[in-house]
C-alpha cells in the first residue's frame, strides 16, 4: 500500500500537521511523525524537522545546548 501524499500510522492523509493542530509533525519518507514534546507549537510555522529534542524550531521551555528540556 502506498499513499498519494502522506501516511500517519498506516492511514493515508493529504498532509501532515506541519503548521497547525494540537500535535505537530514532520515528514520523513512520506510518513508523518510527531515532534518532540519539548518543541514549542508555532502557529503558522514549522515546529520541528525531526523527532529529537535537538530538532525543534523553538523550545517550549528551555534550551540546554542544542536540546530542548
KAFEN-V140217 format. One record per pair of residues at least 4 apart in sequence whose C-alpha atoms are under 7 Angstrom apart, sorted by the first residue. I is the first residue (numbers start at 1). GAP is how many residues later the second one is. D is the distance in Angstrom with one decimal. If there is no record, write none. Layout:
i,gap,d
I,GAP,D
I,GAP,D
This chain:
i,gap,d
3,4,6.3
3,9,5.4
5,8,6.6
5,9,5.4
5,10,6.6
5,25,6.9
6,6,5.8
6,7,5.4
6,8,6.1
6,9,5.9
6,10,6.9
6,24,4.9
6,25,5.5
6,26,6.6
7,4,5.3
7,5,4.4
7,6,5.6
7,23,6.3
7,24,4.8
7,25,6.0
8,4,6.4
8,5,6.7
8,23,5.9
8,24,5.1
16,9,6.2
16,10,6.8
16,11,6.9
16,16,5.5
17,4,6.1
17,7,5.3
17,8,5.1
18,6,5.8
18,7,5.3
18,8,6.0
18,28,5.5
18,29,7.0
19,5,6.9
19,24,6.0
19,25,4.9
19,26,4.9
19,27,5.3
19,28,7.0
20,4,6.7
20,23,6.3
20,24,6.6
23,11,6.7
24,10,5.8
24,11,5.7
24,23,6.6
25,7,6.1
25,8,5.2
25,9,4.3
25,10,5.1
26,6,5.8
26,7,5.5
26,8,6.5
26,9,6.6
26,22,6.4
26,23,5.6
26,24,6.3
27,4,5.4
27,5,4.7
27,6,6.2
28,4,6.7
34,17,6.7
35,4,6.8
35,13,5.9
35,15,6.5
35,16,5.2
36,15,5.4
36,16,5.7
36,17,5.6
38,15,6.4
38,21,6.0
38,22,5.4
38,23,6.9
38,30,5.8
38,31,6.2
39,8,6.5
39,9,7.0
39,17,5.1
39,19,6.1
39,20,4.8
39,21,5.2
39,29,6.9
40,7,6.6
40,18,5.6
40,19,5.0
40,20,4.0
41,6,5.8
42,4,6.7
42,5,5.8
47,9,6.0
47,10,5.3
48,7,5.5
48,8,4.3
48,9,5.3
49,6,5.5
49,7,6.8
50,5,5.3
51,4,6.7
53,14,5.1
53,15,5.2
54,12,5.2
54,13,4.3
54,14,6.3
59,4,6.4
59,9,5.3
61,8,6.4
62,6,5.7
62,7,5.4
63,4,5.6
63,5,4.4
63,6,5.9
64,4,6.1
64,5,6.6
